């Protein structure tokens, strides 16, 4: 009898494990969205560490091993991961997640991007002709991507389709409840000087001016001449300087001293196992730093 029960439990566990969608997300924010949409019906693994620039990772054997077992890869898209994800997928030898297959998902294709149509000219820096890929910094676009992800999960696991869509609606409702509060808290902000174009979406969503970029061109380190031009343009004004936790700090610190502005280093990704609460806390933290520029 004990042997029969053991066999039954093993079979049940095998069924449950098989029933879960095996999801591989490229970055932690996409992992948090996948967990929120998929709930108990998915198992999520994240490839990129939260404190690294996803533009400049390398395909690693551990990535390929994770992708080999995946039912779906959830990426940001708009060429953010172009330097490493195609190679990792190729090394994973998994037909389910090849581009064009149901198991390949680019969230950026499901939302309206800013900066679309820039010329693909390396002389202009690390540009993205498909648009600025950092849409996940806008909570409303993040929620919009959640609906598309719920639909894709549902196509792979039809028995859970309604569950996935209900989770997407929950994400949307929570974001809709938070946005008015964030916008109210940001109303008196003078503006932000960014290192890169990665926080543009959040500032546009909050109606806070972008005062410029420490990079003279995307992906190009600042020169002394460029930093002097920023000081000349913004001297006598009020604002705050934002840099991501993986970006060089020196330029922001120099401008902070010269302009008398606070310089704040912030994470752009939740932790590897993060969820929607962690995402909200991250956005909350960004909004809080705007108070110092009032």
Secondary structure, DSSP 8 states (H G I E B T S, - for coil): -HHHHHHHHHHHHHHHHHHSEEEEESSHHHHHHHHHHHGGGEEEEE-S-TTS-GGG----HHHHHHHHT-SEEEE--TTTTTTTHHHHHHHHT-GGGSTTSTTEEEGGGGS--SSTT----GGGBS--TT--S-GGGSHHHHHHHHHHHHHHHHHH-GGGHHHHHHHHHHHHHHHHHHHHHHHHHTTT---EEESSGGGHHHHHHHT--EEEESSSBBTB---HHHHHHHHHHHTT---EEEEETTS-SHHHHHHHHHHT-EEEEE-SS--TT--HHHHHHHHHHHHHHGGGG-
